[in-house]
Structure formats: C-alpha cells, structure tokens
Amino acid sequence: MDCKDLDALEQEAKRVMRPESWAFCDTGADDEITAAENIQAWHKLKLRPRVLRDIVEVDAGTTLLGTRVRTPIMIAPTGRHHLFHKDAERETARGAAAAGALYVMSTSGTTTVEQVAAESAGMPQWFQLYMQPDRDATGALLDRCEAAGFRALVLTVDQPVPGWSPRAARQPVLPSPDIRSVNMVGQPIARTAYDATRKGVVMFPTNFGDLEWLSKRTKMPVVVKGVLRADDALRCVDCGAKGVMVSNHGGRHLDTTVTTAEVIAEIAASVGSAAEVYVDGGIRRGTDIVKALALGARAVLVGRPPLWGLSVAGASGVQAVMEHLHDEMLRAMRLCGAASLAALTPDLVKQ
Ligand SMILES: Cc1cc2nc3c(=O)[nH]c(=O)nc-3n(C[C@H](O)[C@H](O)[C@H](O)COP(=O)(O)O)c2cc1C
C-alpha cells in the first residue's frame, strides 16, 4: 500500500474496489461541483507562516467534548463498509483505535453498535444518527449506544431527502437481503442513498423540535452535522447542541453549496465558546487541517480517505491514512511556527 500521499492511495483504492463501490464512495451529487470544490477551496486559502519560533516539541493533543485525544483528526461517519471490507465497520474501528483517532460510526452501518464498541480499545467513539420518525425506536437505539459506551451523538441534518448521483445510478450497488442496516428500525435491507427506490423519499424529516427532544432524551452530548450557516449553528446551540459540524456531506446531496472552507471562520466566530465547532469536506493534506484549525475548527473529519485505506489494507490501511494525515499536520504546524493547537490562529491564513 502506497500512502506517501493520499492521491496514490486513492488510485490504488479505485483499482481494488468493485466499480459500483467506487462510484458510491467517490461520487458527489448531480454535477459533482461541490465535491470537487471542497478540495480546491482549501488550496485557495494561503498560509502566512511564522518564523523563528520554538517548534522542537509539538503537541497536537486536545479534548473533544471533554474526552482527551492525541489528534484533532476524526473519522467521519460513512455508511456500508461491507462494500469496502468483509469485516466492515469493525475493521474501521480497529484501524481508528490503532491510530488513536476518534471514530464516528454511521447509522447506515451494517454492523451493530455493540460490535463496533467492542473494537474501541478504550478510544472514544461517537455515533451518528439519522433520526427516524419513530421516537420510541430512536430512544431504544440511544440507550444501546449509551450502554455500549459511545461518548457523543452526531445528528446529521443535511439529508432530509437523498441527493441524486447520475454516476452512482449508472453503476448501482445492488441490495442484498443478507446485508442490512442492523441498527435501523426493522433492520431494513441496506440500500445506498442513491438507490432508485429512495428517489424523492423524505427519509429523515428532522426539525429543531426533534433536536430539542433529542438533547433532553439522551445523556450523550449532541453534535449537529451538516450546518453551513451561522444562524443555523446558533439555533442548534439554543436547542441544546454541544457541538456543530460544518459540513456539506462531501457534496453528496445538495450540489453547488458553499464549500466548508469558505464558511468555517464565520461560523466558528459566531458560535464562539458556546459549543465546539468541527469541519469536514475535501480535507486531504496536513496544510488543509492547519488552515481549518486556524480558522476556528476544534477538529476536522475525513470521510473518503479512510475508506480508501479500508479497501486496500483493512484496519492497517485505515490506521495508515490517519497516521499519515497526523504526521502531515505536525509537519505543517512546525513549518508554520506553531507548536500547539492554541498557536493556530486566524492570522496564519490569508483569505
Ligand atoms: C461513502 C460515503 C458515505 C457517507 N455516509 C454518511 C452517513 O451515513 N452519515 C453521514 O452523516 N455522513 C455520511 N457521509 C458524509 C461524511 O460523513 C463526510 O461529511 C464527508 O465524506 C466529508 O467529505 P470528504 O469525503 O471529502 O472527507 C458519507 C460520505 C461518503 C463518502
């Protein structure tokens, strides 16, 4: 496995994945404009490094909702890992734990929350929820997550209806009765968001009232994922959210949104210390991470890259991706004259 940079790994993943798995992993919605622009937007931001600083010792440790972690790089929630490895989400959790990275498991996983929790090796894990209309069933799942040891709940709100990907529709993942969304109500057969039967279906019609209910119903702190506006971020905090993930879902549902690199500074400044703010979308380099943290994110998440590692080399591939990004981040911090995350301040980035 070549992990000298993520471009080589991406090409290797494309070779080993089945074509329909690759299309599902790689695609964005519609014209795939946002998926591409997410990556370019980090490149457009330019660094203004400091020189002559003491950077021999560098510490990238932080806390995420009160839990100590060695790195501010998390694994974003992504569904259906059986498409990428036979041990699916269990294998991802093993790789995350080996790298010391926080893993956010998706509701759309094909592995139970208890099986994933069993692989945590003491590392914190969060659970991503697509809230289903049946509150009793949602509540029962929350109880299972708490009992299994998940430390936070990530409510995804940017996919009330699935987006549409012509590319994924031309190479569809065929549903199999053996492969089920085992944590969802009724354990339905796992279908991708781009499955033709889901076109236009209002799957997850969550609103601010649901967020208030959820914040009270669970002991886990709630993070809202999929926010692109400061006014929405502040309203989420008012409704009980302890964290906000600035995300456009990797450009997979609504195309031509703003990129996350363009709005992270504004949202982080508006939220201030009222909640933790994280960001994902197109992060592929240590320099991207340094820019995101300098602009106010407490941590970043990566979605597609761990899936490339998973498909090429299982848990050790996931581990290699996360360690590679961590190393690149440390190098970029040193080259910017920043020995700690506190030294990553907005003046490092020319916008
Ligand atoms: C294959 C795939 C499946 C995804 N599934 C989910 C999901 O189940 N829940 C969710 O909140 N986000 C999901 N996402 C979005 C990611 O959490 C994340 O926002 C996005 O991938 C970040 O962009 P990046 O891939 O450019 O790093 C998925 C992304 C991909 C690529």
The ligand as an ORCA input file, in Angstrom:
! r2SCAN-3c Opt
* xyz 0 1
  C     -19.342      6.695      1.027
  C     -19.826      7.779      1.955
  C     -20.867      7.512      2.819
  C     -21.301      8.505      3.727
  N     -22.285      8.193      4.635
  C     -22.619      9.109      5.584
  C     -23.518      8.749      6.610
  O     -24.001      7.621      6.704
  N     -23.824      9.710      7.524
  C     -23.291     10.983      7.491
  O     -23.599     11.812      8.340
  N     -22.419     11.320      6.512
  C     -22.054     10.417      5.585
  N     -21.128     10.750      4.631
  C     -20.512     12.109      4.650
  C     -19.254     12.133      5.532
  O     -19.562     11.985      6.889
  C     -18.479     13.443      5.389
  O     -19.339     14.532      5.666
  C     -17.824     13.651      4.025
  O     -17.417     12.419      3.456
  C     -16.609     14.564      4.180
  O     -16.004     14.813      2.955
  P     -14.702     14.040      2.408
  O     -15.144     12.697      1.977
  O     -14.294     14.923      1.278
  O     -13.690     13.987      3.537
  C     -20.689      9.786      3.709
  C     -19.641     10.050      2.824
  C     -19.201      9.057      1.954
  C     -18.039      9.358      1.055
*
